[in-house]
Amino acid sequence: MKLNKSLLKPTTLAIACFLIANGCKESNLDVKPYGATESTYFDTEPQFREGVLATYSKLVYFYNYRGLNNLHDVRLLADDDITTGASNAFETFSSMNADNGHVGDYYKYLYQIVARANSILEQLDKKGAKAYTNPTLMNNNKGELLFLRAFANFQLWNLYATAPLVTQRLTSDNVDTNKYPSNTSDTQLLDQAIIDLTTAASLLPASWSDTEKGRVTQGGGYGLLGKALVFRATVKKSSADYQAAIAVFDKITGSSLVSNFGDNFKSASENNSESLFEIQLGKCAIMCNVWLATDDFSGNGDISGYWGMFDNHWSMFGTPPYVPTASFKAAFDTKDPRFGYSISGGGSGVQKYVEGYGGDAGTSSGVAYFNNARILRLADVKLLKAEALIQSGGAVGDAIKLINEVRARARNSASPASAIPADRSVAETNRTTILQWIIEERRLELAFEEGHRWFDLRRWHTGGILQTVYGKDLTTWDFSSARPDFAFKAKNLNLPLPTSELQLNTNLKQNTGW
């Protein structure tokens, strides 16, 4: 049946006349938004809780799979304890450039953490006093936001060095001065992290309830603050910062090394007594899609992590996994129980977080891992404190004791207990020798974890410590890469700032050498 076109004409004409007469009325354009807006939100404690948790949620982006677009290479490959045979710009260095997608994504996500923290902090200042019935909780939440902003700035300094410092939300009131921030210099990003963490540590709770476990505590605040102070002390050669770090580390209470080293990497023993801060990775509740980012499609965004690059998971699609370097394996006594907990197959792969420690679970894709990423743990802090003692003129005996606490836990992790690693001699007084012990202990204890080794190498190079201890720096360092085309140059000390950012912000200048 065909419609008579003449019947459509009057109707069409009537609709057209109606739209012309009414479509552009100001009253018709002033349509109220669907749902809550910022001006009508943040009036209650639960609403602020959602804002704080939304800031935490961005952390998961650094561990998602997202269709093999995971960002682990940014923090893991640029060092000498892990390598890959893949043609990866973070392994070869020679193919790195400012258009690299992971360089841009890591940068973007860190600034999204900063932006979310700044936004909720602004709302706390405006509405917090009225919204909260519990002032202590309001302070706790402020401490969390400052910690997360500091964590992002700590990462930005270690990866990009001169990235802008953003401490205010961009608004119509400050857009003229804040829209196009310029580069930072020296340790400005680190300085701000230290300022934020100093306040955060005074506001954070000693612990959270079991239902809120995993949120940052005062111990985590003091731990990251002390770490940032040691990092600044290293590059500025500041005895005062080393001493301040020692004082901060001494404020950490209620934490202890777990008896078994391997418990730091099992999903069944997350958020344990040694953990000061971890990124909470979990199973999706309903219909989670590991190809989507956390924020994509409410309820479907992925909250799991990914460790497939360690255990040669099928989702690598034939790409060579990340494996221990030859120099790292040579430095590790196979009788040290940490060897078996860290390295699989007698040296062919990485064991932490994967085989026997959580594995695949959570989605129909089989790509989701729910084992948390341990960002900061007490063993890290003990070795940083030992370093601060040595570098600031503190008691060498106290520093050696801290090293030996970490080594004792390592050998007692075997059943029966191992004799290796043996204690370091308490009779040693040469600070350079003890500093070398600390450098080597950090490499063994923290291998393959969250960029520790690269961040350490970078600061020790910048502060001249590698030259003092080993007579060489990163420009002549043995990275033990599996790639024959590996080529580290001085410019690789910092990642390039993303091209997209430079195009948007004419006040921003590229890092030296890029």
Salt bridges, closest charged atoms under 4 A:
GLU38 OE1 - ARG169 NH2 2.62
ASP43 OD1 - LYS127 NZ 3.52
ASP73 OD1 - HIS102 ND1 2.97
ASP80 OD2 - ARG443 NH2 3.64
ASP80 OD1 - ARG453 NE 2.70
ASP105 OD1 - LYS108 NZ 3.79
GLU122 OE2 - LYS126 NZ 3.56
GLU122 OE2 - ARG169 NH1 3.01
GLU144 OE2 - ARG215 NE 2.75
ASP186 OD2 - LYS236 NZ 2.46
ASP191 OD1 - ARG232 NH1 2.93
ASP196 OD2 - ARG149 NE 2.84
ASP210 OD1 - LYS213 NZ 3.82
GLU212 OE2 - ARG49 NH2 2.99
GLU212 OE1 - ARG215 NH1 2.79
ASP241 OD2 - ARG232 NE 2.75
ASP250 OD1 - LYS385 NZ 2.51
ASP263 OD1 - LYS266 NZ 3.45
GLU274 OE2 - ARG377 NH1 2.82
GLU274 OE1 - ARG409 NH1 2.50
GLU278 OE2 - ARG374 NE 3.71
ASP295 OD2 - LYS58 NZ 3.48
ASP295 OD2 - ARG116 NH2 2.44
ASP336 OD2 - ARG338 NH2 2.91
ASP360 OD2 - HIS313 NE2 2.87
ASP380 OD2 - LYS227 NZ 2.78
ASP380 OD1 - ARG442 NH1 2.81
ASP380 OD2 - HIS452 ND1 3.94
GLU387 OE2 - ARG459 NH1 2.77
GLU405 OE1 - LYS382 NZ 2.63
ASP423 OD1 - ARG411 NH2 3.00
GLU440 OE1 - ARG424 NH2 3.75
GLU441 OE2 - ARG338 NH2 2.81
GLU441 OE1 - ARG407 NH1 2.55
GLU445 OE1 - ARG338 NH1 2.84
GLU445 OE2 - ARG377 NH1 2.86
GLU445 OE2 - ARG409 NH2 2.85
GLU449 OE2 - LYS352 NZ 2.62
GLU449 OE2 - ARG377 NH2 2.80
GLU450 OE1 - ARG75 NE 3.97
ASP456 OD2 - ARG442 NE 2.72
ASP456 OD1 - ARG459 NE 3.04
ASP485 OD2 - ARG483 NH2 2.93
